[in-house]
């Protein structure tokens, strides 16, 4: 089983990709895989990794810069020396970035590099060093699949873990009780424009069915997009119907209060929040952006609205808000889909298969080079 050195670009436990790294390391441990997680690690991250019996190291790459070529070269040497000591079989980048020094060192040391799928940047040094890009769905790797690197993309699936959701069923702090005669809409996610909350507020202005909205995520006192949404709510006279909650860990407890989960994203990969809502049996309304349609079969496991279209979103919300039977039917189908299709054990096995392929490819290339050298032929 492989020894994997995985570098994170962030250690924020509110980010799905960060939790995916922890889950991947934990899920593959019984098979004998050994992970070392490094990057700009926080005390909270290290404590969580320690709870799962995972090794950590506070060390981060430098990205390539011609103006700082000497410090970059020194950092590559430092990583190469560490690689020679720890002897990983694979280096895994949770975000490839622009020419990270760890990837350069791994390439020079003959260690294959795997990266989480991200945007394609022509001319990025990482394009030469990364042997495989892993995505949770085709939408996640859309740019790479349209690039010269398309043959390096592997679709592994989701690292959603039901046990982690079940561990969050106790409220961290009280929530307002649901108003009588209303349906509660819940949003969980980052407070950024691509999540489409401005589209949601506009849609709700035209929704006549009785509703209330719980918005949970981020920091509602922050400047920028959070304040824009609060101002939209006030201007529309919806303040008494919208509940603002900063980021919380009690996802399961919040979802258990929901009649409808809504995610009106303008762009998206394959959001964990929708999988969690489906697993709870909550009826879901999502936009048709990115990988969301790979989770929601419109009319069977949820409803889809056109991304960025308030009228389409209002129609989908209204259909669910006025029909408890439709909510129950779609919620039950969503739960079944999540249980059958969103299997973290399968995804972890696929990651191990990707590691195995790039290791075999590198060994094969090394063997061919050594054979040519023995015959006196330059490779």
C-alpha positions in Angstrom: 0.0 0.0 0.0 1.3 3.5 -0.8 2.9 6.1 1.4 1.2 9.4 0.4 2.5 12.9 1.2 -0.5 15.2 0.8 -0.2 18.9 0.9 -3.2 21.2 1.7 -3.4 24.8 0.6 -5.8 25.5 3.5 -6.5 23.9 6.9 -9.9 25.5 7.4 -12.2 22.7 8.6 -15.2 24.4 7.1 -14.0 23.7 3.6 -15.1 20.4 2.0 -11.8 19.8 0.3 -10.0 20.0 3.6 -12.3 17.4 5.2 -12.0 15.2 2.1 -8.2 15.0 2.7 -8.8 13.9 6.3 -11.5 11.4 5.3 -9.4 10.0 2.5 -6.4 9.4 4.8 -8.7 7.8 7.5 -10.7 5.6 5.0 -7.7 4.1 3.4 -5.7 3.5 6.6 -7.3 0.0 7.1 -5.9 -1.1 3.7 -2.4 -0.2 4.8 -2.0 3.2 3.1 0.0 5.7 5.1 -0.6 9.4 4.8 1.4 12.4 6.0 -0.6 15.7 5.8 1.3 18.9 5.5 0.6 22.6 4.7 -0.4 25.7 6.6 -1.9 23.6 9.4 -3.8 25.1 12.3 -4.0 23.8 15.8 -7.7 22.8 15.2 -6.7 20.9 12.1 -3.9 19.1 13.9 -6.1 18.2 16.8 -8.7 16.7 14.4 -6.0 14.8 12.5 -4.6 13.5 15.8 -8.1 12.3 16.8 -8.2 10.2 13.7 -4.6 9.0 14.3 -3.2 10.8 11.2 0.3 12.2 11.0 0.8 15.9 10.3 3.7 18.3 9.4 3.6 22.1 9.3 5.4 22.8 6.1 4.1 24.4 2.9 5.3 24.8 -0.7 6.4 28.0 -2.3 4.8 28.8 -5.7 7.1 29.5 -8.6 8.2 33.1 -9.2 11.0 34.3 -11.4 11.6 37.2 -9.0 12.1 34.8 -6.1 13.8 32.0 -8.0 16.6 31.6 -5.4 14.3 31.0 -2.4 12.1 28.8 -4.6 15.1 26.7 -5.6 16.2 26.4 -2.0 12.7 25.2 -1.1 12.7 22.6 -3.8 16.0 21.3 -2.4 14.5 21.2 1.1 11.5 19.2 -0.2 13.8 16.9 -2.1 15.8 16.1 1.0 12.6 15.4 2.9 11.3 13.1 0.1 14.6 11.2 0.3 14.1 10.6 4.0 10.3 9.9 4.2 10.3 8.1 0.8 6.6 8.7 -0.3 5.3 6.6 -3.2 3.0 9.5 -4.2 2.7 13.2 -3.6 -0.9 14.4 -3.6 -1.6 18.1 -3.9 -5.0 19.2 -2.6 -4.6 22.2 -4.9 -2.0 22.2 -7.6 -1.5 26.0 -7.7 1.2 27.5 -9.8 4.4 25.4 -9.8 4.5 24.4 -6.1 8.0 23.6 -4.9 6.9 20.2 -3.5 5.6 19.1 -6.9 8.9 20.2 -8.5 10.9 18.3 -6.0 8.8 15.2 -6.4 9.1 15.2 -10.1 12.9 15.6 -9.8 13.0 12.7 -7.4 10.9 10.4 -9.6 7.9 10.4 -7.3 4.5 10.7 -9.2 2.3 13.7 -8.4 -1.5 13.5 -8.1 -3.7 16.7 -7.7 -7.2 17.5 -7.0 -8.9 18.8 -10.2 -9.0 22.6 -10.6 -8.9 25.2 -13.3 -6.6 24.7 -16.3 -3.9 27.3 -16.6 -1.9 27.1 -19.8 1.8 27.4 -19.1 1.5 26.3 -15.5 4.6 24.4 -14.5 2.4 21.9 -12.6 1.0 20.8 -16.0 4.3 19.0 -16.6 4.6 17.5 -13.2 1.1 16.2 -12.3 0.5 12.7 -13.6 -3.2 12.6 -12.6 -6.0 14.9 -11.6 -8.8 13.5 -9.5 -12.3 15.0 -9.6 -15.6 14.1 -7.9 -17.6 14.5 -11.1 -17.1 15.6 -14.7 -18.3 19.2 -13.9 -15.5 19.4 -11.3 -12.9 18.8 -14.0 -14.7 20.6 -16.8 -11.8 22.9 -17.7 -9.2 20.1 -17.6 -11.4 17.8 -19.7 -11.4 20.5 -22.4 -7.6 20.9 -22.2 -4.5 19.0 -23.4 -4.5 17.3 -20.0 -7.8 15.6 -20.5 -6.2 12.1 -20.5 -5.0 12.6 -17.0 -8.4 13.2 -15.4 -9.9 10.5 -13.2 -13.5 10.7 -11.8 -13.4 9.2 -8.3 -16.7 10.3 -6.7 -17.5 11.8 -3.3 -16.0 11.3 0.1 -19.2 11.9 1.9 -19.4 9.9 5.2 -22.8 9.3 6.8 -21.3 8.8 10.2 -19.9 12.3 10.2 -23.3 13.7 9.5 -24.9 11.6 12.2 -22.4 13.0 14.7 -23.7 16.5 14.2 -27.4 15.9 15.2 -27.1 17.9 18.5 -27.7 21.7 18.2 -24.6 23.8 19.1 -26.9 26.6 20.1 -30.7 27.1 19.9 -32.5 27.9 16.6 -35.7 29.9 16.4 -38.7 27.6 16.3 -40.4 27.2 13.0 -43.3 29.6 12.6 -46.7 27.9 12.5 -48.1 27.2 9.1 -44.8 27.8 7.2 -42.3 25.7 5.5 -38.6 26.2 6.4 -36.1 26.6 3.6 -32.5 26.0 4.6 -29.3 27.1 2.9 -25.9 25.9 4.1 -22.7 27.1 2.5 -20.1 29.9 1.9 -21.4 33.4 1.7 -20.0 34.1 -1.8 -21.7 35.4 -4.9 -21.3 32.1 -6.8 -23.7 30.5 -4.3 -26.5 32.6 -5.7 -28.1 33.9 -2.5 -29.1 37.2 -4.3 -31.0 35.1 -6.8 -32.8 33.3 -3.9 -33.8 36.5 -2.2 -35.2 37.8 -5.5 -37.0 34.5 -6.1 -38.6 34.6 -2.7 -40.1 38.0 -3.2 -42.4 36.4 -5.8 -43.2 33.2 -3.8 -46.7 33.4 -2.3 -46.6 30.1 -0.4 -45.9 30.6 3.4 -42.1 30.2 4.0 -39.3 31.1 6.2 -35.6 31.0 5.3 -32.6 29.9 7.4 -29.3 31.0 6.0 -26.3 29.3 7.7 -22.7 29.8 6.8 -19.7 32.1 7.0 -19.8 35.4 9.0 -22.9 37.6 8.5 -21.1 40.6 10.0 -18.4 40.6 7.3 -18.4 43.2 4.6 -19.1 42.5 1.0 -21.5 39.9 -0.1 -23.0 39.1 3.3 -24.0 42.7 3.8 -25.4 42.9 0.2 -27.7 40.0 1.0 -28.8 41.5 4.3 -29.5 44.8 2.6 -31.6 42.9 -0.1 -33.6 41.2 2.6 -34.3 44.5 4.4 -35.2 46.3 1.2 -37.6 43.6 0.3 -39.3 43.8 3.7 -38.4 40.1 4.4 -36.5 40.6 7.6 -39.1 38.8 9.8 -38.9 35.7 7.6 -35.1 35.3 7.2 -32.9 33.9 9.9 -29.1 34.6 9.7 -26.8 32.1 11.3 -23.0 32.2 11.2 -21.1 29.0 10.3 -22.0 26.1 12.5 -20.8 22.5 12.8 -24.2 21.0 13.7 -25.2 20.4 10.0 -27.4 17.4 10.8 -29.3 19.2 13.5 -30.0 22.2 11.2 -31.1 20.0 8.3 -33.4 18.1 10.6 -35.4 21.4 11.0 -35.7 21.8 7.2 -38.7 21.2 5.0 -36.7 22.1 1.9 -33.0 22.5 1.2 -32.1 25.1 -1.4 -28.8 25.7 -3.2 -29.2 28.3 -6.0 -25.5 28.2 -7.1 -24.3 30.0 -10.2 -21.3 27.7 -10.5 -20.6 24.6 -8.6 -18.7 21.3 -8.6 -20.6 18.5 -6.7 -21.7 20.1 -3.4 -21.4 18.2 -0.2 -24.3 20.1 1.3 -26.8 18.6 -1.3 -25.6 15.1 -0.5 -26.0 15.7 3.2 -29.6 17.1 2.7 -30.5 14.1 0.5 -29.1 11.7 3.1 -31.4 13.3 5.7 -34.4 12.8 3.4 -34.9 16.5 2.9 -36.5 17.6 -0.4 -33.9 19.6 -2.4 -34.1 22.5 -4.9 -30.8 23.1 -6.7 -29.7 25.0 -9.7 -28.7 23.3 -12.9 -25.1 24.5 -12.5 -22.0 22.4 -12.6 -22.3 19.0 -11.0 -25.6 19.5 -9.3 -27.6 17.7 -12.0 -25.4 14.7 -11.4 -27.0 14.5 -8.0 -30.5 15.7 -8.6 -32.7 13.9 -11.2 -35.3 16.6 -11.8 -38.7 15.5 -10.6 -37.3 12.2 -9.1 -34.7 13.0 -6.4 -35.3 16.8 -6.2 -36.1 19.8 -8.4 -33.8 21.8 -10.6 -34.1 25.5 -11.4 -32.2 27.4 -14.1 -29.1 28.9 -12.6 -29.4 32.7 -12.2 -33.1 32.7 -13.0 -35.3 33.9 -10.0 -38.6 33.0 -11.7 -37.5 29.4 -12.3 -36.2 29.1 -8.7 -39.5 30.6 -7.3 -41.5 28.1 -9.3 -39.5 25.1 -8.0 -39.7 26.4 -4.4 -43.5 27.0 -4.7 -44.1 23.5 -6.0 -42.5 22.0 -3.0 -43.8 24.5 -0.5 -47.5 23.8 -1.3 -47.2 20.0 -1.4 -46.1 18.0 1.6 -46.7 14.8 -0.5 -44.2 16.0 -3.1 -41.7 16.9 -0.4 -42.0 13.5 1.2 -41.7 11.6 -2.2 -38.7 13.5 -3.4 -37.0 13.4 0.0 -37.4 9.6 0.3 -36.0 9.1 -3.2 -33.1 11.4 -2.4 -32.2 9.4 0.7 -32.2 6.2 -1.3 -30.0 7.8 -4.0 -27.5 9.1 -1.5 -27.3 5.7 0.3 -26.8 3.8 -2.9 -24.6 6.1 -5.0 -22.6 8.4 -2.6 -20.3 5.7 -1.1 -17.1 7.0 0.4 -15.6 3.5 0.5 -15.9 3.2 -3.3 -14.3 6.7 -3.7 -11.4 5.9 -1.4 -10.8 2.7 -3.4 -10.7 4.7 -6.6 -8.1 7.1 -5.2 -6.0 4.1 -4.3 -6.4 2.8 -7.8 -5.3 6.1 -9.2 -2.2 6.1 -6.9 -1.5 2.5 -8.1 -1.7 3.5 -11.8 0.6 6.5 -11.5 3.1 4.5 -9.4 3.1 1.7 -12.0 3.5 4.2 -14.9 6.5 5.8 -13.2 8.1 2.5 -12.5 7.5 1.4 -16.0 9.1 4.6 -17.4 12.1 4.1 -15.1 12.5 0.5 -16.1 12.4 1.4 -19.8 14.9 4.2 -19.3 17.3 1.8 -17.4 17.0 -0.8 -20.2 17.9 1.7 -22.8 20.8 3.0 -20.8 22.1 -0.6 -20.5 22.0 -1.0 -24.3 23.8 2.3 -24.7 20.8 4.0 -26.3 19.9 7.5 -25.0 16.2 7.6 -23.9 
